[in-house]
């Protein structure tokens, strides 16, 4: 397979002058999107191209209205360099995220500005067909919103971030947690048939990791982890600037690491998975079981509605001194902190981003407890070199991931040098 890496430039390309020119234009456009606002000189540094060559290509992209000049950088001596950005009105993308929390959708311009964020309820009781109908509805409503927005360009790409195992090459959702009817669903072919718009499908944690790596807190890091703590537990892995995918494109199943042989059974069929003991879902289950046994706790008083136990209710009760809630949070944080310490010892990351519903609900209480366990479980030299932060995207991280996934594939599509080579294989410096 002939691969292309936008940092290396045009090595290995054997096309004629016209093809090489088109490839170079697409390459520069990609980096203006990824780095922008960015100067011509900086593009030349990234791609090892001389300034006249970059300026010539930029001129053509400006004529095509693919990019625009916008503002000036600080001068380092001489004239201030003109900055380049992608033209946000040249097109739009639609992002869809589907997890145990529900279905969300939004559209974004080519700079990733979110618009019209919508949330739709989901339950496995809906069944496969009703769920697909809701996903179609989510896309259709965003397409209508784009048509009604005077500043929006035509929709170029749909990005779907979904929980569970995904065949990113074929755009197939292989399975969804605790949704037995959802097996081998060909989402890409369904959406491309129904909407006639290129569609990319990938795991939602991969999508959020991509967003953190391009527009979030991991942008300047080569080796890092994104850890999602929610109804499920998963990690995105960044190694040498690339999102690691493994041979089967499905890695990062942090929740299915075994932490005790005598633990409860997990939906995966194993006993003692971390997810069955310390996830958002597990904490709610443990609280409901304790309430049935008559344990006294104020957690139900913090529930958003009667009978609905959430991690938000658990953490709020813990913050107010509820003993059961405090014990529950302490145990979960200890298990999660130990698991994250193991990740630090294995991968030696520069940075770890913590996201998901538990990070939102637990806030500083959870982060403090995780860091406390990490300091005692990780190797001293490894622990001192890693920084841990909460996701800056908050409750928009999943939809931000889906939109970034769509944008990435839209801007890299012209750089693919072999049919099928994109395969959902994300590399911040190119496609592998």
Secondary structure, DSSP 8 states (H G I E B T S, - for coil): ---EETTT-STT----HHHHHHHHHHHHHHHHHHH-SEEHHHHHHHHT--HHHHHHHHHHHHHTTSEEEEEE---SSSS--EEEEE-GGG-EEEEEEEETTEEEEEEEETT--EEEEEEE---GGGHHHHHHHHHHHHHHHHHHHHHH-TT---EEEEEEEESS-EETTTTEEEEETTEEEEEEE-HHHHHHHHH-S-EEEEEHHHHHHHHHHHHSTTTT-SSEEEEEESSSEEEEEEETTEE---TTS----GGGSB--TTS-B-TTS-BSBTHHHHSHHHHHHHHHHHHHTT---SGGGG-SSTT---HHHHHHHHHTT-HHHHHHHHHHHHHHHHHHHHHHHHH--SEEEEESHHHHHHHHHHHHHHHHHHHHHS-HHHHHT-EEEE-TTGGGHHHHHHHHHHHHHHHHGGG--STT--TT-EETTEE-
